[in-house]
Structure formats: structure tokens, C-alpha cells
Amino acid sequence: MQILGNRPLLFPISLALVVVAGCLLVYRFANFREERVVRQFLNELKAGNYQQAYRIWGPSSTYSYEDFMSDWGQHGYYGKVTSYKILDSETRGSGVVIYVEFNHLKKPMAFWVERKTRVLGFAPFPDDAR
């Protein structure tokens, strides 16, 4: 009993399905490492490990630990992170913009992760919150 009447089409169809599946996997996991940086940062905040979260953020002279705490500390501008969801990510130039929804904020936030260094920061595009 022959399932496909035209066997010569089996290989090209199978190959096309494998290529499509591969493209979908590449698209889904293209920014996996950068999303992992954001996830690690937010998990440290959630656990109250602010020093470690600041190290992930990337200490700099223009954004001190005090600045960081006034933004991300327990009583900071963004409040205590209790839950979050990574909505999307997209590559832009030398980095990745990652959109995160927080349970206590009305609009999602956009984070920037530099591809080479994995340094985390606020997205440089102010209108990027979705």
C-alpha cells in the first residue's frame, strides 16, 4: 500500500518542512542570551539581591548604585519586582531591545542589552515601550 502516490515529492516536502522548522527555531531563540541577562537581572531584583542586580546592570560613573536603588530598590521608582513576563525582543544595531511586562506597571518597559558585552540598561529609544 503506497501512502503517497508520487514518491519523488517526499524528499523536497520533507526538506522544506525541516527548513521552515529551523527558521522558526532560529527566530524564536535568536536573542536567547540577551533575554537570559534580563531574566537573571529581574530574578535578582525579585529576590532582593540588589548588589548582584547592579553588577548585572553594569556599574558606571553615570549611573551609581544610589541611582540604581532610587530606580529599582524596594521603595524605588519602579517599585518591588514581584512578577514579570518577557513579551518580545528585537535586534537593533549592536544590541537587543527586550520588552518586559510587570504586574504593577501599566505599560511594558523596554530594556537594552549590548550584544558583545551583555551590559544591560534602559532602551535608548524612549518610544519603545509597547
C-alpha positions as MATLAB code, in Angstrom:
seq = 'MQILGNRPLLFPISLALVVVAGCLLVYRFANFREERVVRQFLNELKAGNYQQAYRIWGPSSTYSYEDFMSDWGQHGYYGKVTSYKILDSETRGSGVVIYVEFNHLKKPMAFWVERKTRVLGFAPFPDDAR';
ca = [
       0.000    0.000    0.000;
       1.503    3.299   -1.078;
       0.563    6.335    1.034;
       1.910    8.935   -1.346;
       1.118    8.351   -4.963;
       4.042   10.491   -6.048;
       7.099    9.424   -4.003;
       9.533   11.854   -5.690;
       7.831   14.727   -3.814;
       8.523   13.215   -0.385;
      12.122   14.450   -0.145;
      11.517   18.088   -1.261;
       8.480   18.420    1.013;
      10.385   16.961    3.962;
      13.324   19.249    3.273;
      11.047   22.292    3.091;
       9.444   21.362    6.422;
      12.857   20.971    8.066;
      13.988   24.357    6.710;
      10.812   26.085    7.930;
      11.137   24.467   11.367;
      14.797   25.534   11.520;
      13.926   29.127   10.622;
      11.229   29.216   13.307;
      13.690   27.923   15.914;
      16.329   30.480   14.911;
      13.745   33.271   15.093;
      12.470   32.117   18.495;
      15.907   31.706   20.094;
      17.925   34.395   18.280;
      18.009   36.663   21.342;
      18.012   33.925   23.968;
      21.276   35.027   25.639;
      20.161   38.648   25.917;
      16.762   37.625   27.272;
      18.568   35.458   29.819;
      20.515   38.522   31.040;
      17.253   40.414   31.612;
      15.667   37.388   33.290;
      18.687   36.988   35.598;
      18.595   40.716   36.464;
      14.880   40.645   37.274;
      15.194   37.462   39.331;
      17.935   39.107   41.423;
      15.679   42.128   41.971;
      12.781   39.863   42.880;
      14.970   38.098   45.460;
      16.161   41.431   46.899;
      19.786   40.876   45.777;
      20.323   44.490   44.726;
      24.138   44.405   44.683;
      24.117   41.428   42.305;
      21.395   43.038   40.166;
      23.528   46.198   39.936;
      26.534   44.138   38.811;
      24.390   42.625   36.044;
      23.192   46.110   35.099;
      26.787   47.199   34.681;
      28.085   49.754   37.172;
      29.179   53.059   35.682;
      30.141   56.538   36.809;
      26.980   57.954   35.210;
      24.609   55.533   36.981;
      25.725   54.955   40.565;
      24.431   52.351   42.958;
      22.428   55.095   44.673;
      20.810   55.993   41.329;
      20.123   52.317   40.750;
      18.470   51.932   44.155;
      16.324   55.020   43.615;
      15.045   53.322   40.455;
      14.985   49.629   41.393;
      15.161   49.477   45.197;
      12.320   48.292   47.409;
      10.887   51.832   47.532;
      12.323   52.959   44.209;
      10.602   54.499   41.220;
       9.737   51.118   39.653;
       8.791   49.526   42.952;
       9.435   45.992   44.109;
       9.519   43.469   41.291;
       7.181   40.636   42.232;
       6.381   39.195   38.818;
       7.234   39.901   35.203;
       6.874   38.480   31.725;
       9.237   38.901   28.776;
       6.938   39.814   25.911;
       9.262   40.181   22.937;
      12.762   41.048   21.812;
      14.216   42.526   18.665;
      17.712   43.123   17.399;
      18.637   46.729   16.735;
      22.134   47.655   15.673;
      24.668   46.437   18.220;
      22.123   45.273   20.762;
      18.736   43.868   21.556;
      15.629   45.623   22.862;
      13.709   43.397   25.256;
      10.150   44.249   26.237;
       9.051   43.274   29.731;
       5.636   43.485   31.333;
       5.481   43.983   35.105;
       2.447   43.177   37.201;
       2.470   46.574   38.889;
       3.176   48.861   35.900;
       0.618   49.924   33.310;
       2.959   49.842   30.307;
       5.704   47.366   29.408;
       9.309   48.509   29.791;
      11.998   48.310   27.147;
      15.484   47.160   28.202;
      18.640   47.303   26.105;
      21.275   44.560   26.141;
      24.503   45.178   24.255;
      25.287   42.002   22.273;
      29.075   41.944   22.718;
      29.295   42.807   26.409;
      25.843   41.707   27.640;
      25.607   45.016   29.520;
      22.049   45.832   30.490;
      20.390   49.247   30.561;
      17.305   51.209   29.663;
      16.433   51.107   25.977;
      17.816   54.210   24.237;
      14.601   54.587   22.279;
      12.072   56.330   24.565;
       9.040   55.386   22.467;
       9.856   51.670   22.548;
       7.521   50.619   25.329;
       4.799   48.569   23.704;
];
